[in-house]
Amino acid sequence: MLFETSIINTTMLWRILTAMRLRCPRCGRGELFPRKRILLDFDFRMHPRCPSCNESFYREPGFYYGAMFISYIASSFFSLALAGACIVFLKMPWEWAVFLVGVCLFLGYGYLFKLSRSLWLLLFVKPAKTR
């Protein structure tokens, strides 16, 4: 598999792809969340430890507050890009563009929440090959 080679294992691209797949930032194999649905998934429970490498996902109380900022920034850029593309390229009225952004954010809120936690954890956990 592409993600198992030691050359790609330490690159930032591998780490971002691992975060987008909602996997452990240390080993890349264990899942962060027990449920695998992406859209309309509002079950935000995380595994306490990685099922594969036993890395702890809970650092301290309030650790994931920083993930709120990542979620806010990502949803803001996504909203601006989607609304701008709809208005400029599709010549859509701004009211419909805002409505479309709202629908997309509602459908993808669960994944965005989980992705922001995954990216936040990625900033604090070193990959297994570099330890």
Secondary structure in CASP SS format (residue, H / E / C, confidence):
PFRMAT SS
TARGET T0000
AUTHOR 0000-0000-0000
METHOD secondary structure of the structure
MODEL  1
M C 1.00
L H 1.00
F H 1.00
E H 1.00
T C 1.00
S H 1.00
I H 1.00
I H 1.00
N H 1.00
T C 1.00
T C 1.00
M H 1.00
L H 1.00
W H 1.00
R H 1.00
I H 1.00
L H 1.00
T H 1.00
A H 1.00
M H 1.00
R C 1.00
L C 1.00
R E 1.00
C C 1.00
P C 1.00
R C 1.00
C C 1.00
G C 1.00
R C 1.00
G C 1.00
E E 1.00
L C 1.00
F C 1.00
P C 1.00
R C 1.00
K C 1.00
R C 1.00
I C 1.00
L C 1.00
L C 1.00
D C 1.00
F C 1.00
D C 1.00
F C 1.00
R C 1.00
M C 1.00
H C 1.00
P C 1.00
R E 1.00
C C 1.00
P C 1.00
S C 1.00
C C 1.00
N C 1.00
E C 1.00
S E 1.00
F C 1.00
Y C 1.00
R C 1.00
E C 1.00
P C 1.00
G C 1.00
F C 1.00
Y C 1.00
Y H 1.00
G H 1.00
A H 1.00
M H 1.00
F H 1.00
I H 1.00
S H 1.00
Y H 1.00
I H 1.00
A H 1.00
S H 1.00
S H 1.00
F H 1.00
F H 1.00
S H 1.00
L H 1.00
A H 1.00
L H 1.00
A H 1.00
G H 1.00
A H 1.00
C H 1.00
I H 1.00
V H 1.00
F C 1.00
L C 1.00
K C 1.00
M C 1.00
P C 1.00
W H 1.00
E H 1.00
W H 1.00
A H 1.00
V H 1.00
F H 1.00
L H 1.00
V H 1.00
G H 1.00
V H 1.00
C H 1.00
L H 1.00
F H 1.00
L H 1.00
G H 1.00
Y H 1.00
G H 1.00
Y H 1.00
L H 1.00
F H 1.00
K H 1.00
L H 1.00
S H 1.00
R H 1.00
S H 1.00
L H 1.00
W H 1.00
L H 1.00
L H 1.00
L C 1.00
F C 1.00
V C 1.00
K C 1.00
P C 1.00
A H 1.00
K H 1.00
T H 1.00
R C 1.00
END
